[in-house]
Amino acid sequence: MPNLTDRTIRALTAKGDRLAVRDEGTPGLELRVSKGGAKTFAIRYTLADGTRRRMNLGRWPALSLADAREAALGAMRDVARAGDPAQTRKAERDRARSRDVRTLDDLAEALFEVGGVRASTDAYRRWLWSKHLKGRLGDARLEDVAPGRVRRAVREIGAGAGPTTANRALSLLKRILNFGVDEEHISANPIAKLEPMFDEQSRARVLSDDELKALWGLAEKTAEAARQGAGDRDALWASRPMAIGVQLCLITAQRGGEVAGLRRGELDLEARTWLLPAERSKSKREHLVPLSDRAVQLLNEALAFADLRLAALKPEGEAERKPQPSDPVFPSPKGPSRPVARLSLGRAMARLNKIAKIEDASPHDLRRTAATAMASERIGALTEVVGRVLNHAPPGAGVTSIYNRHAYVAEKRRALDAWEGLLLEIVGERVRTSNVSDLRGAAA
């Protein structure tokens, strides 16, 4: 059987008690499908003494196919060093659970070591803890954690980072302390009854034409800086790949995390499509994104940078590694098989904003800006079509959606192509021919 894909995994069902399907491209990796439909990644390996073992890695889609492959390769490296991945994992978990846990920081680190969550969730938890919580509460002894001190810390976070971050920080604290109860480090969670302290209001930030022109122009200048060999920390403060990521958030109207986590196998640049798998989608639905010509051009440029990085990391004397479908379009500095963190795009955009003198704008605001333009009289796309572009739940979701299998691909493509045309007119890459591009007749 060829390599597993998200599409084949989704279609697999067990005909008997259990089905096991190997991933031919990753030694030892298999997907086990239970009679009840649960799909679990596992790895089979043989120890130096000939003993055969199997170790579960995690359930799909909580564990993505790309992350399962990465975990399987790590386990096989352990086997090659005469280790036993199952014993290594047990030792790590035992060490995390038996470590000397006295402070809230100790408990947080123990939770992070045990893991069991998506790589993106783990990265966000660690960032939230180190950025906003550790300095305020990390030194608190477990027996001294009190609701009053937690409230004060969360209020400070809300005042500085906003209500959403503050509420997420409180949620993480509850999770850490619940873990402490589970592992018998404490008898009860002292903040279990604390409710979110802030109302989270939806943002309404939409960038103006002048702001779009300034941001896009600055992002484009990073291409010239890259050609001239300028470093990431030069006057522009953003690498070309991350600037491309910002531009893609705007021109495709997709979420920053979905752009940052792009894998090569999701793209069909000849067909000008991007198939976002359900496990990477916030909505948990597969989503086909039609790609405009400029989006394809940007993706080709990003892939060229990824190829250069892959070649630069090739060990001397070894054959050049060919790109794999699971390889990220925007590889992390920590390794070519890992995508950049979602927050990397936000940091890049913040640097561009600072130079362009754009206030309070995030990658998600670019998505909102694109949606607003498509729905406005300047383009005139139907609200339902814009919703489909954004991968929002369609009207009548539920029973109605079961019978309405129309994918709206043509309508989505017309809307995104019209948005590209308007955007490129705004930023000065095309001559403006009209203030309005009416799609209402075409999309009806």
C-alpha positions in Angstrom: 0.0 0.0 0.0 1.3 3.5 -0.8 2.0 6.1 1.9 -0.9 7.1 4.1 -2.6 10.4 3.5 -5.2 12.2 5.5 -7.8 11.4 2.8 -7.1 7.6 3.0 -7.1 7.7 6.8 -10.5 9.4 6.8 -11.9 6.7 4.6 -10.5 3.7 6.4 -13.0 1.4 8.3 -12.4 -1.9 10.0 -14.1 -4.8 8.3 -13.4 -7.2 11.1 -12.4 -6.7 14.7 -9.4 -4.5 13.8 -7.5 -3.2 10.7 -3.8 -2.3 10.6 -2.4 -0.3 7.7 1.3 0.4 7.3 2.7 3.7 6.1 5.2 2.5 3.5 7.2 5.8 3.7 7.9 5.6 7.4 9.6 2.4 8.8 7.5 0.7 11.4 4.6 3.2 11.4 1.1 1.8 11.1 -2.4 3.0 11.6 -4.7 0.7 13.6 -8.5 1.1 13.1 -10.7 -0.4 15.8 -14.2 -1.9 15.2 -15.6 1.2 16.8 -13.8 3.5 14.3 -11.0 4.8 16.6 -7.8 5.3 14.6 -4.5 5.0 16.5 -1.0 5.4 15.2 1.5 2.8 16.5 5.0 1.8 15.7 6.4 -1.8 15.4 10.1 -2.4 16.1 12.5 -5.1 16.9 15.0 -4.8 19.8 18.7 -5.8 19.5 17.9 -9.2 21.2 15.2 -10.0 18.6 12.2 -9.1 20.8 9.4 -7.5 18.8 7.4 -4.7 20.3 4.6 -2.4 19.4 4.1 1.1 21.0 1.0 3.3 20.5 1.9 6.9 19.6 -1.5 8.5 19.8 -4.9 8.8 18.2 -5.7 10.5 14.9 -6.6 13.3 14.3 -5.4 14.6 17.7 -2.0 13.3 16.6 -1.6 14.4 13.0 -0.1 12.2 10.3 3.0 14.5 10.1 3.5 14.4 13.9 3.1 10.6 13.9 5.8 10.2 11.2 8.1 12.5 13.2 7.5 10.5 16.4 8.0 7.2 14.6 11.3 8.4 13.1 12.4 9.5 16.6 11.5 6.0 18.0 13.4 4.2 15.3 16.5 6.4 16.0 16.2 5.2 19.6 16.1 1.6 18.4 19.1 2.1 16.2 21.0 3.2 19.4 20.0 -0.1 21.0 17.3 1.6 23.0 13.6 0.7 23.6 11.2 3.5 22.8 8.5 2.2 25.1 10.9 2.1 28.0 12.3 5.5 27.1 8.8 7.0 27.1 7.9 5.3 30.4 11.1 6.6 32.0 10.3 10.1 30.8 6.8 10.0 32.2 7.9 8.4 35.5 10.6 11.1 35.8 8.1 13.8 35.2 5.6 12.4 37.7 8.1 11.6 40.4 10.2 14.8 40.2 10.5 17.1 43.2 7.4 19.2 42.7 7.2 22.1 45.2 6.3 25.2 43.2 3.8 26.0 40.5 6.6 26.2 38.0 7.7 22.7 39.0 4.2 21.4 38.4 3.9 23.2 35.1 7.1 21.7 33.8 6.0 18.2 34.9 2.8 18.6 32.9 4.7 19.8 29.9 7.0 16.8 30.1 4.1 14.3 30.2 2.7 15.9 27.0 -0.1 14.1 25.4 -1.3 17.1 23.4 -0.8 18.4 19.8 2.6 19.9 19.1 0.9 23.3 18.5 -1.0 23.1 21.8 2.2 22.2 23.6 4.0 25.1 22.1 1.2 27.5 23.0 1.0 26.3 26.6 4.8 26.7 27.0 4.7 30.2 25.5 1.8 31.3 27.6 3.4 30.0 30.8 6.8 31.5 30.2 5.5 34.8 28.8 2.7 35.6 31.2 2.5 33.2 34.1 5.9 32.0 35.3 7.1 35.5 36.4 3.9 36.2 38.3 3.1 32.8 39.8 5.9 30.4 39.1 7.6 30.7 42.5 4.4 30.1 44.4 4.6 27.0 46.6 1.8 24.6 45.8 0.3 24.9 49.3 0.3 28.7 49.0 -1.5 29.1 45.7 -4.5 31.2 46.6 -7.4 32.5 44.4 -6.7 36.1 45.4 -3.1 36.0 44.0 -4.3 34.2 40.9 -7.0 36.9 40.3 -4.4 39.7 40.6 -2.1 38.0 38.1 -4.9 37.4 35.6 -6.0 41.0 35.9 -2.5 42.1 35.2 -2.3 39.9 32.1 -5.7 41.2 30.9 -4.5 44.8 31.3 -1.4 44.2 29.3 -2.1 41.4 26.8 -5.9 41.6 26.5 -8.9 39.6 27.8 -8.5 36.6 25.6 -4.9 35.9 26.7 -6.0 36.5 30.3 -8.8 33.9 30.1 -6.5 31.4 28.4 -3.9 31.9 31.1 -6.5 31.1 33.8 -7.6 28.0 31.9 -4.0 26.8 31.7 -3.5 27.4 35.5 -6.6 25.3 36.1 -5.2 22.5 33.9 -1.9 22.6 35.7 -3.5 22.4 39.1 -5.9 19.6 38.0 -2.8 17.7 36.9 -1.4 18.3 40.4 -4.5 16.7 41.9 -4.3 13.7 39.5 -0.7 13.1 40.3 -1.4 13.5 44.1 0.9 16.5 44.5 -2.0 18.5 46.0 -5.3 17.3 47.4 -7.5 19.8 45.7 -7.5 22.5 43.0 -7.7 25.9 44.9 -9.0 27.8 41.8 -11.4 25.2 40.4 -14.4 27.5 41.0 -12.8 30.6 39.4 -14.8 31.8 36.4 -13.2 33.6 33.4 -12.6 37.1 34.5 -13.0 38.9 31.2 -15.7 39.1 28.5 -14.1 38.3 25.1 -15.5 40.7 22.5 -15.0 39.9 18.8 -12.5 42.2 17.2 -13.7 44.4 14.3 -10.3 45.5 13.0 -10.2 45.9 9.3 -7.1 47.4 7.6 -7.6 50.5 5.4 -6.4 50.7 1.8 -3.4 52.8 2.9 -2.5 50.3 5.6 -2.7 47.4 3.1 -0.5 49.3 0.7 2.1 50.0 3.4 2.1 46.4 4.8 2.2 44.7 1.4 4.9 47.0 0.1 7.1 46.4 3.1 6.6 42.6 2.8 7.6 42.8 -0.8 10.8 44.6 0.1 11.9 41.6 2.0 12.2 39.8 -1.3 14.7 42.3 -2.5 16.5 42.1 0.9 16.7 38.3 0.5 18.1 38.6 -3.0 20.8 40.9 -1.7 21.6 38.5 1.2 20.3 40.8 3.9 19.8 39.0 7.3 16.5 38.5 9.0 17.3 41.2 11.5 18.1 44.0 9.1 16.0 47.1 8.9 12.9 45.2 7.7 12.9 42.9 10.9 11.2 40.0 9.1 12.6 37.1 7.0 11.2 36.7 3.5 9.5 33.4 4.3 7.6 34.9 7.2 6.7 38.0 5.1 5.3 35.6 2.5 3.3 33.9 5.3 1.8 37.3 6.2 0.9 37.9 2.5 -0.7 34.5 2.2 -2.9 35.2 5.2 -4.2 38.3 3.4 -4.6 36.9 -0.1 -6.1 33.5 0.8 -8.2 34.8 3.8 -7.1 31.7 5.8 -6.1 31.5 9.5 -2.5 32.3 10.5 -2.0 28.9 12.2 -3.2 27.1 9.1 -0.8 29.1 6.9 2.1 28.6 9.3 1.5 24.8 9.4 1.2 24.3 5.7 2.6 20.9 4.4 3.8 20.3 0.9 1.3 17.5 0.4 -1.6 19.8 0.9 -0.8 21.8 -2.2 -1.5 21.1 -5.8 0.0 24.1 -7.5 -0.8 22.9 -11.0 -4.5 22.8 -10.1 -4.1 25.9 -8.0 -5.6 24.4 -4.9 -4.7 23.9 -1.2 -6.5 21.1 0.6 -6.5 21.8 4.3 -7.0 18.5 6.2 -9.6 18.3 8.9 -7.1 17.7 11.7 -5.4 21.0 10.9 -8.6 23.0 10.5 -10.2 24.8 13.4 -13.6 23.7 12.2 -12.4 20.1 12.0 -13.6 20.0 8.4 -11.5 19.4 5.3 -11.3 22.6 3.4 -10.4 23.2 -0.3 -8.9 26.7 -0.8 -8.7 27.8 -4.5 -5.4 29.6 -5.0 -5.1 32.8 -7.1 -2.2 33.3 -9.4 -0.4 35.6 -6.9 -0.9 33.1 -4.1 0.7 30.3 -6.3 3.6 32.7 -7.0 4.1 33.3 -3.3 3.9 29.6 -2.5 6.5 28.7 -5.1 8.8 31.3 -3.6 8.3 29.9 -0.1 9.0 26.4 -1.3 12.2 27.6 -2.9 13.3 29.0 0.5 12.4 25.7 2.1 14.4 23.7 -0.5 17.4 25.9 0.2 17.2 25.3 3.9 16.8 21.6 3.4 19.9 21.5 1.2 21.9 23.6 3.8 21.1 21.0 6.5 22.3 18.1 4.4 25.1 16.3 6.3 28.4 16.3 4.4 28.9 13.1 2.4 25.2 12.1 2.4 22.8 12.1 -0.5 20.5 15.1 -0.8 17.2 14.4 0.9 14.2 14.8 -1.4 11.3 16.9 -0.1 8.5 14.8 1.3 4.7 15.5 1.2 4.8 15.9 5.0 7.5 18.5 4.9 6.4 22.0 6.0 6.3 24.9 3.5 7.6 27.1 6.4 10.1 24.9 8.3 11.0 25.7 11.9 14.5 26.7 12.8 14.4 23.7 15.2 14.3 21.2 12.3 13.2 20.9 8.7 10.4 18.4 9.5 8.6 20.8 11.9 6.6 23.9 10.8 7.1 27.3 12.3 5.0 28.1 15.4 1.7 29.9 14.7 3.0 32.8 16.8 5.9 33.3 14.4 3.6 34.9 11.8 2.2 37.2 14.5 5.7 38.3 15.5 6.7 38.9 11.9 3.6 41.0 11.3 4.2 43.0 14.5 7.7 43.9 13.2 6.3 45.0 9.8 3.5 46.9 11.6 6.1 48.8 13.6 7.9 50.0 10.6 4.8 50.7 8.6 3.2 52.5 11.6 0.2 50.3 11.6 -1.4 50.0 15.0 -3.2 47.0 16.6 -3.3 44.6 13.6 -2.8 40.8 13.6 -2.8 38.1 11.0 -6.4 37.3 11.9 -7.3 40.9 11.1 -6.0 40.3 7.5 -8.5 37.4 7.2 -11.2 39.7 8.4 -10.1 42.5 6.0 -10.2 40.0 3.1 -13.7 38.8 4.0 -15.0 42.3 4.5 -13.7 43.3 1.0 -15.2 40.2 -0.7 -18.6 40.9 0.9 -18.5 44.6 0.2 -19.9 46.4 -2.8 -16.4 46.5 -4.2 -16.6 42.8 -5.0 -20.1 41.7 -4.1 -19.6 38.1 -3.2 -22.6 36.4 -1.5 -22.3 36.0 2.3 -22.5 32.2 2.0 -19.7 32.1 -0.5 -17.5 34.3 1.8 -18.4 31.9 4.7 -17.3 29.0 2.5 -14.0 30.7 1.7 -13.4 31.2 5.5 -14.5 27.6 6.2 -17.2 28.7 8.6 -20.1 26.4 9.4 -22.6 26.8 6.5 -26.1 27.9 7.0 -28.4 25.0 8.0 -25.4 23.0 9.2 -26.5 19.6 10.4 -29.1 17.6 8.5 -29.3 20.1 5.6 -25.5 20.0 5.1 -25.7 16.2 4.7 -27.8 16.6 1.6 -26.0 19.7 0.3 -22.6 18.3 -0.9 -22.0 21.2 -3.4 -18.4 22.3 -2.6 -18.7 25.9 -3.9 -15.2 25.6 -5.5 -16.0 27.7 -8.5 -17.7 30.4 -6.4 -14.8 30.4 -3.9 -12.3 30.7 -6.7 -14.2 33.7 -8.3 -14.4 35.4 -5.0 -10.7 34.9 -4.2 -9.6 35.9 -7.7 -11.7 39.0 -7.5 -10.1 39.8 -4.1 -6.6 39.3 -5.5 -7.5 41.7 -8.3 -8.7 44.4 -5.9 -5.8 43.8 -3.5 -3.2 44.2 -6.2 -4.9 47.3 -7.4 -4.8 48.7 -3.9 -1.1 48.0 -3.3 -0.2 49.3 -6.8 0.8 46.1 -8.5 -2.0 46.5 -11.1 -3.7 49.5 -12.7 -7.0 50.1 -11.1 -9.8 49.7 -13.7 -12.8 50.1 -11.5 -13.8 50.6 -7.9 -16.3 47.7 -8.0 -15.9 44.1 -9.1 -19.5 42.8 -8.9 -19.8 39.0 -8.4 -23.4 38.9 -7.3 -24.7 37.7 -10.7 -21.8 35.2 -11.2 -22.2 33.7 -7.7 -26.0 33.4 -7.7 
